[in-house]
Amino acid sequence: MTTREQQQEYLASIAQAYDVGDFDYLAPGDLRSLDALIAEAWQAFKQDGDVDTQIRKIEKAMGRE
């Protein structure tokens, strides 16, 4: 991810997928962790923080590393 627009689109996509249950294959604890990572990524986005690091954490939690 390089641009803010790409970051926003990615986070919106992941958040929507989470909301519709696309990650229900994860154990409950892992699902809660993913939810927290998504929230942290949005917070970083809003504060012009390091969103790419947060996205990598999300990818790792989903097993897409």
mmCIF file of the N, C-alpha and C atoms, coordinates in Angstrom:
data_MODEL
# 
_entry.id   MODEL 
# 
loop_
_atom_site.group_PDB 
_atom_site.id 
_atom_site.type_symbol 
_atom_site.label_atom_id 
_atom_site.label_alt_id 
_atom_site.label_comp_id 
_atom_site.label_asym_id 
_atom_site.label_entity_id 
_atom_site.label_seq_id 
_atom_site.pdbx_PDB_ins_code 
_atom_site.Cartn_x 
_atom_site.Cartn_y 
_atom_site.Cartn_z 
_atom_site.occupancy 
_atom_site.B_iso_or_equiv 
_atom_site.pdbx_formal_charge 
_atom_site.auth_seq_id 
_atom_site.auth_comp_id 
_atom_site.auth_asym_id 
_atom_site.auth_atom_id 
_atom_site.pdbx_PDB_model_num 
ATOM 1   N N  . MET A 1 1  ? 0.847   -1.173  0.000  1.00 0.00 ? 1  MET A N  1 
ATOM 2   C CA . MET A 1 1  ? 0.000   0.000   0.000  1.00 0.00 ? 1  MET A CA 1 
ATOM 3   C C  . MET A 1 1  ? 0.890   1.233   0.000  1.00 0.00 ? 1  MET A C  1 
ATOM 4   N N  . THR A 1 2  ? 0.561   2.148   -0.832 1.00 0.00 ? 2  THR A N  1 
ATOM 5   C CA . THR A 1 2  ? 1.377   3.347   -0.856 1.00 0.00 ? 2  THR A CA 1 
ATOM 6   C C  . THR A 1 2  ? 0.554   4.609   -0.676 1.00 0.00 ? 2  THR A C  1 
ATOM 7   N N  . THR A 1 3  ? -0.588  4.677   -1.309 1.00 0.00 ? 3  THR A N  1 
ATOM 8   C CA . THR A 1 3  ? -1.357  5.912   -1.211 1.00 0.00 ? 3  THR A CA 1 
ATOM 9   C C  . THR A 1 3  ? -2.414  5.808   -0.123 1.00 0.00 ? 3  THR A C  1 
ATOM 10  N N  . ARG A 1 4  ? -2.809  6.944   0.372  1.00 0.00 ? 4  ARG A N  1 
ATOM 11  C CA . ARG A 1 4  ? -3.861  6.991   1.397  1.00 0.00 ? 4  ARG A CA 1 
ATOM 12  C C  . ARG A 1 4  ? -5.157  6.388   0.845  1.00 0.00 ? 4  ARG A C  1 
ATOM 13  N N  . GLU A 1 5  ? -5.439  6.657   -0.408 1.00 0.00 ? 5  GLU A N  1 
ATOM 14  C CA . GLU A 1 5  ? -6.658  6.124   -1.019 1.00 0.00 ? 5  GLU A CA 1 
ATOM 15  C C  . GLU A 1 5  ? -6.636  4.596   -1.036 1.00 0.00 ? 5  GLU A C  1 
ATOM 16  N N  . GLN A 1 6  ? -5.491  4.008   -1.390 1.00 0.00 ? 6  GLN A N  1 
ATOM 17  C CA . GLN A 1 6  ? -5.370  2.550   -1.401 1.00 0.00 ? 6  GLN A CA 1 
ATOM 18  C C  . GLN A 1 6  ? -5.521  1.984   0.010  1.00 0.00 ? 6  GLN A C  1 
ATOM 19  N N  . GLN A 1 7  ? -4.915  2.656   0.970  1.00 0.00 ? 7  GLN A N  1 
ATOM 20  C CA . GLN A 1 7  ? -5.020  2.211   2.357  1.00 0.00 ? 7  GLN A CA 1 
ATOM 21  C C  . GLN A 1 7  ? -6.473  2.239   2.814  1.00 0.00 ? 7  GLN A C  1 
ATOM 22  N N  . GLN A 1 8  ? -7.163  3.328   2.502  1.00 0.00 ? 8  GLN A N  1 
ATOM 23  C CA . GLN A 1 8  ? -8.558  3.463   2.903  1.00 0.00 ? 8  GLN A CA 1 
ATOM 24  C C  . GLN A 1 8  ? -9.421  2.386   2.243  1.00 0.00 ? 8  GLN A C  1 
ATOM 25  N N  . GLU A 1 9  ? -9.205  2.147   0.972  1.00 0.00 ? 9  GLU A N  1 
ATOM 26  C CA . GLU A 1 9  ? -9.975  1.123   0.261  1.00 0.00 ? 9  GLU A CA 1 
ATOM 27  C C  . GLU A 1 9  ? -9.723  -0.261  0.853  1.00 0.00 ? 9  GLU A C  1 
ATOM 28  N N  . TYR A 1 10 ? -8.471  -0.550  1.165  1.00 0.00 ? 10 TYR A N  1 
ATOM 29  C CA . TYR A 1 10 ? -8.132  -1.853  1.749  1.00 0.00 ? 10 TYR A CA 1 
ATOM 30  C C  . TYR A 1 10 ? -8.801  -2.016  3.111  1.00 0.00 ? 10 TYR A C  1 
ATOM 31  N N  . LEU A 1 11 ? -8.672  -1.007  3.959  1.00 0.00 ? 11 LEU A N  1 
ATOM 32  C CA . LEU A 1 11 ? -9.267  -1.094  5.295  1.00 0.00 ? 11 LEU A CA 1 
ATOM 33  C C  . LEU A 1 11 ? -10.788 -1.217  5.220  1.00 0.00 ? 11 LEU A C  1 
ATOM 34  N N  . ALA A 1 12 ? -11.403 -0.485  4.312  1.00 0.00 ? 12 ALA A N  1 
ATOM 35  C CA . ALA A 1 12 ? -12.853 -0.579  4.150  1.00 0.00 ? 12 ALA A CA 1 
ATOM 36  C C  . ALA A 1 12 ? -13.250 -1.979  3.692  1.00 0.00 ? 12 ALA A C  1 
ATOM 37  N N  . SER A 1 13 ? -12.492 -2.547  2.785  1.00 0.00 ? 13 SER A N  1 
ATOM 38  C CA . SER A 1 13 ? -12.769 -3.891  2.283  1.00 0.00 ? 13 SER A CA 1 
ATOM 39  C C  . SER A 1 13 ? -12.644 -4.939  3.389  1.00 0.00 ? 13 SER A C  1 
ATOM 40  N N  . ILE A 1 14 ? -11.571 -4.850  4.175  1.00 0.00 ? 14 ILE A N  1 
ATOM 41  C CA . ILE A 1 14 ? -11.358 -5.802  5.268  1.00 0.00 ? 14 ILE A CA 1 
ATOM 42  C C  . ILE A 1 14 ? -12.442 -5.646  6.330  1.00 0.00 ? 14 ILE A C  1 
ATOM 43  N N  . ALA A 1 15 ? -12.780 -4.411  6.658  1.00 0.00 ? 15 ALA A N  1 
ATOM 44  C CA . ALA A 1 15 ? -13.816 -4.172  7.665  1.00 0.00 ? 15 ALA A CA 1 
ATOM 45  C C  . ALA A 1 15 ? -15.159 -4.733  7.204  1.00 0.00 ? 15 ALA A C  1 
ATOM 46  N N  . GLN A 1 16 ? -15.482 -4.547  5.932  1.00 0.00 ? 16 GLN A N  1 
ATOM 47  C CA . GLN A 1 16 ? -16.734 -5.076  5.399  1.00 0.00 ? 16 GLN A CA 1 
ATOM 48  C C  . GLN A 1 16 ? -16.725 -6.604  5.423  1.00 0.00 ? 16 GLN A C  1 
ATOM 49  N N  . ALA A 1 17 ? -15.617 -7.198  5.033  1.00 0.00 ? 17 ALA A N  1 
ATOM 50  C CA . ALA A 1 17 ? -15.505 -8.659  5.050  1.00 0.00 ? 17 ALA A CA 1 
ATOM 51  C C  . ALA A 1 17 ? -15.668 -9.191  6.469  1.00 0.00 ? 17 ALA A C  1 
ATOM 52  N N  . TYR A 1 18 ? -15.100 -8.497  7.426  1.00 0.00 ? 18 TYR A N  1 
ATOM 53  C CA . TYR A 1 18 ? -15.237 -8.893  8.831  1.00 0.00 ? 18 TYR A CA 1 
ATOM 54  C C  . TYR A 1 18 ? -16.711 -8.824  9.248  1.00 0.00 ? 18 TYR A C  1 
ATOM 55  N N  . ASP A 1 19 ? -17.365 -7.722  8.878  1.00 0.00 ? 19 ASP A N  1 
ATOM 56  C CA . ASP A 1 19 ? -18.767 -7.519  9.262  1.00 0.00 ? 19 ASP A CA 1 
ATOM 57  C C  . ASP A 1 19 ? -19.701 -8.582  8.697  1.00 0.00 ? 19 ASP A C  1 
ATOM 58  N N  . VAL A 1 20 ? -19.423 -9.073  7.501  1.00 0.00 ? 20 VAL A N  1 
ATOM 59  C CA . VAL A 1 20 ? -20.312 -10.066 6.891  1.00 0.00 ? 20 VAL A CA 1 
ATOM 60  C C  . VAL A 1 20 ? -19.928 -11.501 7.245  1.00 0.00 ? 20 VAL A C  1 
ATOM 61  N N  . GLY A 1 21 ? -18.879 -11.661 8.053  1.00 0.00 ? 21 GLY A N  1 
ATOM 62  C CA . GLY A 1 21 ? -18.540 -12.990 8.541  1.00 0.00 ? 21 GLY A CA 1 
ATOM 63  C C  . GLY A 1 21 ? -17.561 -13.775 7.697  1.00 0.00 ? 21 GLY A C  1 
ATOM 64  N N  . ASP A 1 22 ? -16.832 -13.098 6.826  1.00 0.00 ? 22 ASP A N  1 
ATOM 65  C CA . ASP A 1 22 ? -15.872 -13.804 5.973  1.00 0.00 ? 22 ASP A CA 1 
ATOM 66  C C  . ASP A 1 22 ? -14.722 -14.444 6.748  1.00 0.00 ? 22 ASP A C  1 
ATOM 67  N N  . PHE A 1 23 ? -14.546 -14.048 7.986  1.00 0.00 ? 23 PHE A N  1 
ATOM 68  C CA . PHE A 1 23 ? -13.438 -14.578 8.779  1.00 0.00 ? 23 PHE A CA 1 
ATOM 69  C C  . PHE A 1 23 ? -13.915 -15.493 9.897  1.00 0.00 ? 23 PHE A C  1 
ATOM 70  N N  . ASP A 1 24 ? -15.115 -16.012 9.763  1.00 0.00 ? 24 ASP A N  1 
ATOM 71  C CA . ASP A 1 24 ? -15.669 -16.890 10.795 1.00 0.00 ? 24 ASP A CA 1 
ATOM 72  C C  . ASP A 1 24 ? -14.903 -18.203 10.934 1.00 0.00 ? 24 ASP A C  1 
ATOM 73  N N  . TYR A 1 25 ? -14.016 -18.487 10.007 1.00 0.00 ? 25 TYR A N  1 
ATOM 74  C CA . TYR A 1 25 ? -13.192 -19.693 10.107 1.00 0.00 ? 25 TYR A CA 1 
ATOM 75  C C  . TYR A 1 25 ? -12.131 -19.549 11.198 1.00 0.00 ? 25 TYR A C  1 
ATOM 76  N N  . LEU A 1 26 ? -11.886 -18.322 11.648 1.00 0.00 ? 26 LEU A N  1 
ATOM 77  C CA . LEU A 1 26 ? -10.897 -18.093 12.702 1.00 0.00 ? 26 LEU A CA 1 
ATOM 78  C C  . LEU A 1 26 ? -11.471 -18.477 14.063 1.00 0.00 ? 26 LEU A C  1 
ATOM 79  N N  . ALA A 1 27 ? -10.603 -18.887 14.956 1.00 0.00 ? 27 ALA A N  1 
ATOM 80  C CA . ALA A 1 27 ? -11.012 -19.170 16.334 1.00 0.00 ? 27 ALA A CA 1 
ATOM 81  C C  . ALA A 1 27 ? -11.511 -17.870 16.967 1.00 0.00 ? 27 ALA A C  1 
ATOM 82  N N  . PRO A 1 28 ? -12.417 -17.957 17.949 1.00 0.00 ? 28 PRO A N  1 
ATOM 83  C CA . PRO A 1 28 ? -12.970 -16.740 18.565 1.00 0.00 ? 28 PRO A CA 1 
ATOM 84  C C  . PRO A 1 28 ? -11.904 -15.747 19.045 1.00 0.00 ? 28 PRO A C  1 
ATOM 85  N N  . GLY A 1 29 ? -10.848 -16.235 19.661 1.00 0.00 ? 29 GLY A N  1 
ATOM 86  C CA . GLY A 1 29 ? -9.790  -15.339 20.127 1.00 0.00 ? 29 GLY A CA 1 
ATOM 87  C C  . GLY A 1 29 ? -9.075  -14.652 18.982 1.00 0.00 ? 29 GLY A C  1 
ATOM 88  N N  . ASP A 1 30 ? -8.846  -15.397 17.906 1.00 0.00 ? 30 ASP A N  1 
ATOM 89  C CA . ASP A 1 30 ? -8.201  -14.827 16.723 1.00 0.00 ? 30 ASP A CA 1 
ATOM 90  C C  . ASP A 1 30 ? -9.111  -13.806 16.045 1.00 0.00 ? 30 ASP A C  1 
ATOM 91  N N  . LEU A 1 31 ? -10.404 -14.082 16.071 1.00 0.00 ? 31 LEU A N  1 
ATOM 92  C CA . LEU A 1 31 ? -11.374 -13.165 15.491 1.00 0.00 ? 31 LEU A CA 1 
ATOM 93  C C  . LEU A 1 31 ? -11.391 -11.844 16.257 1.00 0.00 ? 31 LEU A C  1 
ATOM 94  N N  . ARG A 1 32 ? -11.351 -11.927 17.584 1.00 0.00 ? 32 ARG A N  1 
ATOM 95  C CA . ARG A 1 32 ? -11.296 -10.712 18.406 1.00 0.00 ? 32 ARG A CA 1 
ATOM 96  C C  . ARG A 1 32 ? -10.000 -9.944  18.145 1.00 0.00 ? 32 ARG A C  1 
ATOM 97  N N  . SER A 1 33 ? -8.906  -10.670 17.995 1.00 0.00 ? 33 SER A N  1 
ATOM 98  C CA . SER A 1 33 ? -7.620  -10.026 17.702 1.00 0.00 ? 33 SER A CA 1 
ATOM 99  C C  . SER A 1 33 ? -7.669  -9.308  16.356 1.00 0.00 ? 33 SER A C  1 
ATOM 100 N N  . LEU A 1 34 ? -8.272  -9.953  15.371 1.00 0.00 ? 34 LEU A N  1 
ATOM 101 C CA . LEU A 1 34 ? -8.403  -9.338  14.053 1.00 0.00 ? 34 LEU A CA 1 
ATOM 102 C C  . LEU A 1 34 ? -9.244  -8.072  14.140 1.00 0.00 ? 34 LEU A C  1 
ATOM 103 N N  . ASP A 1 35 ? -10.332 -8.129  14.888 1.00 0.00 ? 35 ASP A N  1 
ATOM 104 C CA . ASP A 1 35 ? -11.184 -6.958  15.082 1.00 0.00 ? 35 ASP A CA 1 
ATOM 105 C C  . ASP A 1 35 ? -10.383 -5.808  15.691 1.00 0.00 ? 35 ASP A C  1 
ATOM 106 N N  . ALA A 1 36 ? -9.572  -6.121  16.689 1.00 0.00 ? 36 ALA A N  1 
ATOM 107 C CA . ALA A 1 36 ? -8.746  -5.095  17.334 1.00 0.00 ? 36 ALA A CA 1 
ATOM 108 C C  . ALA A 1 36 ? -7.720  -4.528  16.353 1.00 0.00 ? 36 ALA A C  1 
ATOM 109 N N  . LEU A 1 37 ? -7.132  -5.384  15.532 1.00 0.00 ? 37 LEU A N  1 
ATOM 110 C CA . LEU A 1 37 ? -6.152  -4.918  14.547 1.00 0.00 ? 37 LEU A CA 1 
ATOM 111 C C  . LEU A 1 37 ? -6.792  -3.994  13.512 1.00 0.00 ? 37 LEU A C  1 
ATOM 112 N N  . ILE A 1 38 ? -8.001  -4.321  13.100 1.00 0.00 ? 38 ILE A N  1 
ATOM 113 C CA . ILE A 1 38 ? -8.718  -3.467  12.147 1.00 0.00 ? 38 ILE A CA 1 
ATOM 114 C C  . ILE A 1 38 ? -8.984  -2.104  12.775 1.00 0.00 ? 38 ILE A C  1 
ATOM 115 N N  . ALA A 1 39 ? -9.416  -2.100  14.028 1.00 0.00 ? 39 ALA A N  1 
ATOM 116 C CA . ALA A 1 39 ? -9.670  -0.836  14.730 1.00 0.00 ? 39 ALA A CA 1 
ATOM 117 C C  . ALA A 1 39 ? -8.381  -0.022  14.870 1.00 0.00 ? 39 ALA A C  1 
ATOM 118 N N  . GLU A 1 40 ? -7.281  -0.682  15.200 1.00 0.00 ? 40 GLU A N  1 
ATOM 119 C CA . GLU A 1 40 ? -5.990  0.006   15.322 1.00 0.00 ? 40 GLU A CA 1 
ATOM 120 C C  . GLU A 1 40 ? -5.556  0.593   13.983 1.00 0.00 ? 40 GLU A C  1 
ATOM 121 N N  . ALA A 1 41 ? -5.803  -0.133  12.913 1.00 0.00 ? 41 ALA A N  1 
ATOM 122 C CA . ALA A 1 41 ? -5.429  0.353   11.586 1.00 0.00 ? 41 ALA A CA 1 
ATOM 123 C C  . ALA A 1 41 ? -6.237  1.594   11.217 1.00 0.00 ? 41 ALA A C  1 
ATOM 124 N N  . TRP A 1 42 ? -7.539  1.577   11.511 1.00 0.00 ? 42 TRP A N  1 
ATOM 125 C CA . TRP A 1 42 ? -8.360  2.761   11.239 1.00 0.00 ? 42 TRP A CA 1 
ATOM 126 C C  . TRP A 1 42 ? -7.888  3.943   12.076 1.00 0.00 ? 42 TRP A C  1 
ATOM 127 N N  . GLN A 1 43 ? -7.526  3.681   13.320 1.00 0.00 ? 43 GLN A N  1 
ATOM 128 C CA . GLN A 1 43 ? -7.029  4.750   14.183 1.00 0.00 ? 43 GLN A CA 1 
ATOM 129 C C  . GLN A 1 43 ? -5.743  5.338   13.604 1.00 0.00 ? 43 GLN A C  1 
ATOM 130 N N  . ALA A 1 44 ? -4.844  4.476   13.159 1.00 0.00 ? 44 ALA A N  1 
ATOM 131 C CA . ALA A 1 44 ? -3.599  4.943   12.540 1.00 0.00 ? 44 ALA A CA 1 
ATOM 132 C C  . ALA A 1 44 ? -3.904  5.758   11.285 1.00 0.00 ? 44 ALA A C  1 
ATOM 133 N N  . PHE A 1 45 ? -4.880  5.308   10.511 1.00 0.00 ? 45 PHE A N  1 
ATOM 134 C CA . PHE A 1 45 ? -5.262  6.029   9.296  1.00 0.00 ? 45 PHE A CA 1 
ATOM 135 C C  . PHE A 1 45 ? -5.763  7.428   9.642  1.00 0.00 ? 45 PHE A C  1 
ATOM 136 N N  . LYS A 1 46 ? -6.630  7.512   10.638 1.00 0.00 ? 46 LYS A N  1 
ATOM 137 C CA . LYS A 1 46 ? -7.207  8.803   11.034 1.00 0.00 ? 46 LYS A CA 1 
ATOM 138 C C  . LYS A 1 46 ? -6.153  9.755   11.583 1.00 0.00 ? 46 LYS A C  1 
ATOM 139 N N  . GLN A 1 47 ? -5.108  9.197   12.185 1.00 0.00 ? 47 GLN A N  1 
ATOM 140 C CA . GLN A 1 47 ? -4.070  10.027  12.798 1.00 0.00 ? 47 GLN A CA 1 
ATOM 141 C C  . GLN A 1 47 ? -2.838  10.172  11.901 1.00 0.00 ? 47 GLN A C  1 
ATOM 142 N N  . ASP A 1 48 ? -2.973  9.805   10.638 1.00 0.00 ? 48 ASP A N  1 
ATOM 143 C CA . ASP A 1 48 ? -1.847  9.840   9.693  1.00 0.00 ? 48 ASP A CA 1 
ATOM 144 C C  . ASP A 1 48 ? -0.652  9.053   10.212 1.00 0.00 ? 48 ASP A C  1 
ATOM 145 N N  . GLY A 1 49 ? -0.941  7.932   10.849 1.00 0.00 ? 49 GLY A N  1 
ATOM 146 C CA . GLY A 1 49 ? 0.109   7.068   11.390 1.00 0.00 ? 49 GLY A CA 1 
ATOM 147 C C  . GLY A 1 49 ? 0.603   6.064   10.366 1.00 0.00 ? 49 GLY A C  1 
ATOM 148 N N  . ASP A 1 50 ? 1.318   5.073   10.845 1.00 0.00 ? 50 ASP A N  1 
ATOM 149 C CA . ASP A 1 50 ? 1.916   4.043   9.998  1.00 0.00 ? 50 ASP A CA 1 
ATOM 150 C C  . ASP A 1 50 ? 0.880   2.962   9.676  1.00 0.00 ? 50 ASP A C  1 
ATOM 151 N N  . VAL A 1 51 ? 0.084   3.215   8.678  1.00 0.00 ? 51 VAL A N  1 
ATOM 152 C CA . VAL A 1 51 ? -0.994  2.305   8.301  1.00 0.00 ? 51 VAL A CA 1 
ATOM 153 C C  . VAL A 1 51 ? -0.441  1.027   7.676  1.00 0.00 ? 51 VAL A C  1 
ATOM 154 N N  . ASP A 1 52 ? 0.639   1.137   6.932  1.00 0.00 ? 52 ASP A N  1 
ATOM 155 C CA . ASP A 1 52 ? 1.202   -0.044  6.273  1.00 0.00 ? 52 ASP A CA 1 
ATOM 156 C C  . ASP A 1 52 ? 1.608   -1.111  7.287  1.00 0.00 ? 52 ASP A C  1 
ATOM 157 N N  . THR A 1 53 ? 2.174   -0.698  8.404  1.00 0.00 ? 53 THR A N  1 
ATOM 158 C CA . THR A 1 53 ? 2.531   -1.661  9.452  1.00 0.00 ? 53 THR A CA 1 
ATOM 159 C C  . THR A 1 53 ? 1.285   -2.331  9.996  1.00 0.00 ? 53 THR A C  1 
ATOM 160 N N  . GLN A 1 54 ? 0.229   -1.568  10.192 1.00 0.00 ? 54 GLN A N  1 
ATOM 161 C CA . GLN A 1 54 ? -1.024  -2.126  10.693 1.00 0.00 ? 54 GLN A CA 1 
ATOM 162 C C  . GLN A 1 54 ? -1.619  -3.109  9.684  1.00 0.00 ? 54 GLN A C  1 
ATOM 163 N N  . ILE A 1 55 ? -1.525  -2.779  8.414  1.00 0.00 ? 55 ILE A N  1 
ATOM 164 C CA . ILE A 1 55 ? -2.045  -3.665  7.370  1.00 0.00 ? 55 ILE A CA 1 
ATOM 165 C C  . ILE A 1 55 ? -1.263  -4.977  7.355  1.00 0.00 ? 55 ILE A C  1 
ATOM 166 N N  . ARG A 1 56 ? 0.052   -4.897  7.519  1.00 0.00 ? 56 ARG A N  1 
ATOM 167 C CA . ARG A 1 56 ? 0.855   -6.127  7.576  1.00 0.00 ? 56 ARG A CA 1 
ATOM 168 C C  . ARG A 1 56 ? 0.437   -6.996  8.761  1.00 0.00 ? 56 ARG A C  1 
ATOM 169 N N  . LYS A 1 57 ? 0.107   -6.382  9.881  1.00 0.00 ? 57 LYS A N  1 
ATOM 170 C CA . LYS A 1 57 ? -0.355  -7.140  11.048 1.00 0.00 ? 57 LYS A CA 1 
ATOM 171 C C  . LYS A 1 57 ? -1.684  -7.835  10.743 1.00 0.00 ? 57 LYS A C  1 
ATOM 172 N N  . ILE A 1 58 ? -2.564  -7.145  10.041 1.00 0.00 ? 58 ILE A N  1 
ATOM 173 C CA . ILE A 1 58 ? -3.850  -7.732  9.646  1.00 0.00 ? 58 ILE A CA 1 
ATOM 174 C C  . ILE A 1 58 ? -3.608  -8.916  8.713  1.00 0.00 ? 58 ILE A C  1 
ATOM 175 N N  . GLU A 1 59 ? -2.750  -8.728  7.727  1.00 0.00 ? 59 GLU A N  1 
ATOM 176 C CA . GLU A 1 59 ? -2.431  -9.804  6.782  1.00 0.00 ? 59 GLU A CA 1 
ATOM 177 C C  . GLU A 1 59 ? -1.879  -11.024 7.517  1.00 0.00 ? 59 GLU A C  1 
ATOM 178 N N  . LYS A 1 60 ? -1.011  -10.796 8.467  1.00 0.00 ? 60 LYS A N  1 
ATOM 179 C CA . LYS A 1 60 ? -0.433  -11.896 9.238  1.00 0.00 ? 60 LYS A CA 1 
ATOM 180 C C  . LYS A 1 60 ? -1.522  -12.618 10.031 1.00 0.00 ? 60 LYS A C  1 
ATOM 181 N N  . ALA A 1 61 ? -2.414  -11.871 10.647 1.00 0.00 ? 61 ALA A N  1 
ATOM 182 C CA . ALA A 1 61 ? -3.497  -12.470 11.432 1.00 0.00 ? 61 ALA A CA 1 
ATOM 183 C C  . ALA A 1 61 ? -4.426  -13.313 10.565 1.00 0.00 ? 61 ALA A C  1 
ATOM 184 N N  . MET A 1 62 ? -4.560  -12.932 9.303  1.00 0.00 ? 62 MET A N  1 
ATOM 185 C CA . MET A 1 62 ? -5.418  -13.675 8.382  1.00 0.00 ? 62 MET A CA 1 
ATOM 186 C C  . MET A 1 62 ? -4.667  -14.818 7.713  1.00 0.00 ? 62 MET A C  1 
ATOM 187 N N  . GLY A 1 63 ? -3.385  -14.945 7.999  1.00 0.00 ? 63 GLY A N  1 
ATOM 188 C CA . GLY A 1 63 ? -2.592  -16.006 7.392  1.00 0.00 ? 63 GLY A CA 1 
ATOM 189 C C  . GLY A 1 63 ? -2.176  -15.722 5.972  1.00 0.00 ? 63 GLY A C  1 
ATOM 190 N N  . ARG A 1 64 ? -2.157  -14.464 5.589  1.00 0.00 ? 64 ARG A N  1 
ATOM 191 C CA . ARG A 1 64 ? -1.806  -14.078 4.216  1.00 0.00 ? 64 ARG A CA 1 
ATOM 192 C C  . ARG A 1 64 ? -0.400  -13.523 4.114  1.00 0.00 ? 64 ARG A C  1 
ATOM 193 N N  . GLU A 1 65 ? 0.392   -13.779 5.065  1.00 0.00 ? 65 GLU A N  1 
ATOM 194 C CA . GLU A 1 65 ? 1.736   -13.224 5.118  1.00 0.00 ? 65 GLU A CA 1 
ATOM 195 C C  . GLU A 1 65 ? 2.625   -13.834 4.073  1.00 0.00 ? 65 GLU A C  1 
# 
